[in-house]
Structure formats: C-alpha cells, structure tokens
C-alpha cells in the first residue's frame, strides 16, 4: 500500500464494512466527527483494523490530530512508508 489513492480506497472499504458509511461520503475533505459521525471508539476500532491490514505498528497518537479523511490517509501513508 504505497499510494494515497490505494489508502483512500482501503479506508472507504473499512468505513463501509465496519461503520456502514457509504463510500461516496468518504472523501478527502470529509470531516470525521461532523460529517461522518465518527467518534473516539470508532477511531480505536479503525486503528486496530489498520494495524491488521498494514502489519505495521499503528498507535493512537499517530491519529491524534486527524480531523478529516485526508488526515487519516496521510497518517497511514507515513506509517506504511516507514
């Protein structure tokens, strides 16, 4: 998983599978809490799933400042390309 586009597609799949959020709502600009009703428990669940998928150490601190889907994509990109 090296490209941001691949990561966005992965996140769309996770959001649909785990949180029943339709892929068309998961845009780079989408705000997690305000637009997608994504809370801290959801964030922990997503972090666990990303760790399983990437096989990399994913820490909650890596996502502490994530406010949009783009922020999540960037955090996963950095983790994946360490």
QUIZI-V325410 format. One record per residue. N is the residue number from 1. RES is the residue in one letter. SS is DSSP state (alpha for helix, beta for strand, coil for the rest). OMEGA is omega in whole degrees, 0 to 359 (* if undefined). BURIAL is b if it has 16 or more other C-alpha atoms within 10 Angstrom, else e. Layout:
BEGIN
n: [N/N]
res: [RES/RES]
ss: [SS/SS]
omega: [OMEGA/OMEGA]
burial: [BURIAL/BURIAL]
END
This chain:
BEGIN
n: [1/2/3/4/5/6/7/8/9/10/11/12/13/14/15/16/17/18/19/20/21/22/23/24/25/26/27/28/29/30/31/32/33/34/35/36/37/38/39/40/41/42/43/44/45/46/47/48/49/50/51/52/53/54/55/56/57/58/59/60/61/62/63/64/65/66/67/68/69/70/71/72/73/74/75/76/77/78/79/80/81/82]
res: [X/X/X/X/X/X/X/X/X/X/X/X/X/X/X/X/X/X/X/X/X/X/X/X/X/X/X/X/X/X/X/X/X/X/X/X/X/X/X/X/X/X/X/X/X/X/X/X/X/X/X/X/X/X/X/X/X/X/X/X/X/X/X/X/X/X/X/X/X/X/X/X/X/X/X/X/X/X/X/X/X/X]
ss: [coil/coil/coil/alpha/alpha/alpha/alpha/alpha/alpha/alpha/alpha/alpha/alpha/alpha/alpha/alpha/alpha/alpha/alpha/coil/coil/coil/alpha/alpha/alpha/coil/coil/coil/coil/coil/beta/alpha/alpha/alpha/alpha/alpha/coil/coil/coil/alpha/alpha/alpha/alpha/alpha/alpha/alpha/alpha/alpha/alpha/alpha/alpha/alpha/alpha/alpha/coil/coil/coil/coil/coil/alpha/alpha/alpha/alpha/coil/coil/coil/coil/beta/alpha/alpha/alpha/alpha/alpha/alpha/alpha/alpha/alpha/alpha/alpha/alpha/coil/coil]
omega: [186/183/177/179/178/180/179/178/177/180/177/179/180/182/178/184/187/189/179/176/184/184/181/177/184/178/180/183/185/180/188/186/185/186/185/179/184/182/185/177/176/181/179/178/180/179/178/180/179/177/178/185/185/185/180/175/180/182/177/181/180/184/186/184/181/179/181/175/178/177/179/179/181/180/179/178/180/180/184/185/176/*]
burial: [e/e/e/e/e/e/b/b/e/b/b/b/b/b/b/b/e/e/e/e/b/e/b/e/e/b/e/e/e/b/b/b/e/e/e/b/e/b/e/e/e/e/b/e/e/b/b/e/e/b/e/e/e/e/e/e/e/b/e/e/e/e/b/e/e/b/b/b/b/b/b/b/b/b/b/b/b/e/b/b/e/e]
END
